[in-house]
Amino acid sequence: MKKNLFYLVVLFSLLMVSCEKEDVTVTKVVDLENKLTKAETQWTGDKSGTEIPGDYGSVWKNQFSGSDNLFVFDNYFSDSYWGGFMYTNKSDVTTTGPANNSAITGKAHTGKVYLTANHTVYNPAVISFKGGAAYKVKGMYVTNSTYAYFSMKNGDQFAKKFGAGDWFKLAIKGKDAAGNDTQALEVYLADFRNGKSELLNQWKWVDLMGLGAVKSIHFELSSTDNGDWGMNTPSYFCLDDITAMISE
């Protein structure tokens, strides 16, 4: 009888180990490749979303996802501007000004389609997950937009040319399943401190595992170039290959 019980215990333990092995974690990377079928095109938004009336006209809030069917991106569109996130496969790294939404790399990190953000308090760039689920985010690649890059490099009608001591910083934080803010992780898109003269012009990996499991990702931009109306540096940056950790 004791021998039979021993074998039953061993069998049960083996079954439990087998079940645990089936509960594996896989990575899912944002996939926007099916969004654009023609080269040198972009989508900055449309009027298909929720209309938000305002004193200076309406803004439409849209949300879009890729074929990964996991990540959700907020977009704001009006007759005169866009905000939040847009997607593009454009490669223009020479034209200055806000009409150019290309990354300074001239291409995506992987594939052809990548994201450009125009983040403001009124039109925030927010990433969430389908169904309001919370996941750990392994990380993402970031770089400067061509617009922001040349604004900092040369200056323009709104912003100054960066010099000693200047910086442009992106802070990334999340909201956990309970809606609480996580601690922010930071990356410098430009760093002229301590004798440096760094303007990010390549895709840079940002590790976000320190955020823990989050149901949404939020961004903050700050700069040493500010005026009466806030930050003068263009509030643009680019993203690609956002990677989440999913249990299956």
C-alpha positions as MATLAB code, in Angstrom:
seq = 'MKKNLFYLVVLFSLLMVSCEKEDVTVTKVVDLENKLTKAETQWTGDKSGTEIPGDYGSVWKNQFSGSDNLFVFDNYFSDSYWGGFMYTNKSDVTTTGPANNSAITGKAHTGKVYLTANHTVYNPAVISFKGGAAYKVKGMYVTNSTYAYFSMKNGDQFAKKFGAGDWFKLAIKGKDAAGNDTQALEVYLADFRNGKSELLNQWKWVDLMGLGAVKSIHFELSSTDNGDWGMNTPSYFCLDDITAMISE';
ca = [
       0.000    0.000    0.000;
       2.841    2.422    0.946;
       4.624    1.569   -2.288;
       1.531    2.420   -4.325;
       1.146    5.727   -2.487;
       4.790    6.553   -3.230;
       4.263    5.983   -6.946;
       1.088    8.108   -6.890;
       2.962   10.978   -5.227;
       5.758   10.757   -7.814;
       3.233   10.666  -10.667;
       1.367   13.690   -9.297;
       4.643   15.618   -8.938;
       5.590   14.860  -12.525;
       2.183   16.017  -13.728;
       2.523   19.274  -11.806;
       5.977   19.944  -13.295;
       4.569   19.227  -16.760;
       1.733   21.728  -16.232;
       4.153   24.360  -14.980;
       6.313   23.955  -18.087;
       3.288   24.598  -20.286;
       2.737   27.977  -18.582;
       5.506   29.702  -20.529;
       6.208   33.369  -21.143;
       6.585   34.560  -24.721;
       7.468   37.940  -26.162;
       5.159   39.908  -28.419;
       6.524   42.744  -30.550;
       4.317   45.461  -32.021;
       3.647   44.798  -35.717;
       2.399   47.684  -37.867;
       3.685   46.409  -41.206;
       0.193   45.834  -42.624;
      -0.847   49.436  -41.917;
       0.889   50.960  -44.944;
       1.074   49.275  -48.340;
       2.894   52.041  -50.229;
       6.382   53.420  -49.653;
       6.922   56.941  -48.276;
       3.466   57.241  -46.748;
       2.028   57.955  -43.320;
      -1.154   58.026  -41.259;
      -1.574   60.978  -38.923;
      -5.215   60.309  -37.998;
      -8.734   60.888  -39.306;
     -12.236   61.829  -38.168;
     -13.474   58.295  -37.532;
     -12.936   58.374  -33.765;
     -14.590   60.204  -30.889;
     -15.126   63.906  -31.533;
     -13.925   66.262  -28.793;
     -15.363   69.776  -29.313;
     -13.166   72.710  -28.360;
     -12.963   76.488  -28.433;
     -10.801   76.369  -31.561;
     -12.536   73.520  -33.336;
     -13.003   69.803  -32.822;
     -10.352   67.149  -32.256;
     -10.978   63.458  -32.955;
      -9.491   60.857  -30.628;
      -8.651   57.601  -32.384;
      -7.038   54.353  -31.280;
      -5.173   51.914  -33.481;
      -3.465   48.530  -33.150;
      -1.234   46.363  -35.291;
      -1.573   42.789  -36.454;
      -0.146   41.716  -33.069;
      -3.635   42.572  -31.715;
      -2.131   43.535  -28.366;
      -0.858   47.117  -28.230;
      -3.280   50.058  -28.476;
      -2.052   53.536  -29.416;
      -3.880   56.837  -28.858;
      -4.078   59.362  -31.691;
      -5.553   62.876  -31.855;
      -6.447   64.480  -35.171;
      -7.799   67.853  -36.275;
      -7.852   69.915  -39.448;
      -4.651   71.669  -38.400;
      -2.537   69.181  -36.424;
      -2.146   65.668  -35.040;
      -1.071   64.489  -31.589;
      -0.386   61.305  -29.660;
       0.907   58.620  -32.016;
       0.992   58.256  -35.801;
       2.713   55.674  -37.995;
       4.878   56.083  -41.067;
       7.436   54.482  -43.366;
       8.868   57.788  -44.563;
      12.632   58.250  -44.828;
      13.078   62.029  -45.126;
      16.088   63.005  -42.981;
      16.746   66.394  -44.576;
      13.522   68.452  -44.448;
      13.236   70.632  -41.354;
      10.051   71.679  -39.593;
       6.910   70.056  -38.136;
       5.603   68.753  -41.473;
       8.331   66.094  -41.465;
       7.341   63.155  -39.239;
      10.273   60.910  -40.184;
      12.722   59.432  -37.699;
      16.246   60.819  -37.988;
      17.384   57.256  -38.751;
      15.423   57.397  -42.011;
      13.976   53.944  -41.375;
      12.376   51.655  -38.821;
      14.510   49.563  -36.498;
      12.801   46.427  -37.814;
      10.671   46.186  -40.929;
       9.475   49.397  -42.552;
       6.731   50.954  -40.417;
       7.472   52.753  -37.145;
       5.785   55.177  -34.746;
       6.237   58.911  -34.303;
       4.831   60.648  -31.236;
       3.820   64.280  -30.763;
       3.243   64.284  -27.034;
       1.592   67.156  -25.164;
      -0.492   67.441  -22.007;
      -3.609   67.936  -24.121;
      -2.812   65.184  -26.659;
      -0.796   62.590  -24.734;
       0.965   59.680  -26.395;
      -0.365   56.650  -24.490;
       0.147   52.931  -25.115;
      -2.282   50.459  -23.547;
      -3.200   46.801  -24.002;
      -6.288   45.195  -25.487;
      -8.905   44.409  -22.852;
      -7.191   46.531  -20.200;
      -4.785   43.717  -19.310;
      -1.465   44.342  -17.533;
       1.834   42.941  -18.842;
       5.527   43.347  -18.245;
       7.167   45.356  -20.999;
      10.627   44.149  -21.951;
      11.498   47.425  -23.642;
      11.388   49.492  -26.827;
      13.667   51.301  -29.258;
      13.599   55.107  -29.311;
      15.205   57.819  -31.417;
      14.736   61.472  -32.317;
      12.364   62.684  -34.966;
      14.007   64.594  -37.809;
      12.049   67.698  -36.768;
      13.321   67.681  -33.170;
      16.848   66.644  -34.195;
      17.439   69.604  -36.522;
      15.672   72.009  -34.158;
      18.193   71.120  -31.453;
      21.154   70.938  -33.822;
      20.614   74.252  -35.613;
      17.832   76.078  -33.779;
      14.668   77.382  -35.464;
      12.075   80.147  -35.117;
      10.744   78.658  -31.858;
      13.689   76.874  -30.248;
      17.381   77.536  -29.705;
      20.420   75.663  -30.933;
      21.603   73.370  -28.156;
      24.853   74.239  -26.423;
      26.829   73.347  -23.320;
      24.591   72.178  -20.477;
      21.469   71.573  -22.564;
      19.484   68.342  -22.632;
      16.263   66.816  -23.980;
      14.894   63.954  -21.895;
      12.190   61.301  -22.317;
      10.700   59.798  -19.161;
       8.691   56.581  -19.448;
       6.371   55.312  -16.727;
       3.428   52.951  -16.441;
       0.191   52.462  -14.582;
      -0.147   49.140  -12.814;
      -3.291   46.996  -12.664;
      -4.624   49.152   -9.805;
      -4.030   52.387  -11.741;
      -1.035   53.505   -9.669;
       1.921   55.232  -11.336;
       5.194   53.334  -11.475;
       8.577   54.934  -11.040;
       9.713   56.600  -14.276;
      12.666   55.411  -16.352;
      14.605   58.064  -18.267;
      16.539   58.300  -21.523;
      18.293   61.352  -22.945;
      17.441   62.173  -26.554;
      20.043   64.939  -26.406;
      22.771   65.445  -23.815;
      25.174   68.380  -23.822;
      26.082   68.126  -20.150;
      29.610   67.692  -18.814;
      31.355   68.380  -22.095;
      29.144   66.042  -24.150;
      27.425   66.952  -27.419;
      25.178   63.949  -28.001;
      22.134   64.125  -30.288;
      20.559   60.689  -30.617;
      20.462   59.711  -34.308;
      20.289   55.915  -34.019;
      17.718   53.545  -32.554;
      18.446   53.065  -28.850;
      17.090   50.180  -26.758;
      15.374   51.211  -23.505;
      14.919   48.414  -20.937;
      11.490   48.767  -19.262;
      11.387   45.629  -17.114;
      11.822   47.882  -14.093;
       8.269   49.163  -14.572;
       6.820   45.778  -13.624;
       3.418   44.674  -14.941;
       1.563   47.687  -16.352;
      -1.738   48.221  -18.149;
      -0.579   51.388  -19.901;
       2.632   53.253  -20.752;
       2.936   57.029  -20.443;
       5.581   59.529  -21.502;
       6.929   62.880  -20.341;
       9.293   65.151  -22.268;
      11.455   67.840  -20.679;
      14.174   70.165  -21.935;
      16.480   72.959  -20.853;
      14.898   75.153  -23.554;
      11.660   76.564  -22.144;
       9.608   79.730  -22.537;
       6.468   81.394  -21.249;
       4.294   78.751  -22.937;
       6.306   75.720  -21.844;
       8.950   73.660  -23.626;
      10.369   75.171  -26.829;
      12.031   71.967  -28.035;
       9.624   70.097  -30.362;
       7.711   67.466  -28.383;
       8.391   64.724  -30.938;
      10.168   61.354  -30.689;
      10.023   57.989  -32.493;
       9.454   54.409  -31.304;
       9.789   50.905  -32.694;
       9.824   47.253  -31.606;
       7.867   47.684  -28.373;
       8.091   44.266  -26.731;
       5.782   42.824  -24.052;
       6.079   39.614  -22.014;
       2.939   37.460  -22.300;
       2.158   34.303  -20.303;
       0.530   31.536  -22.334;
];
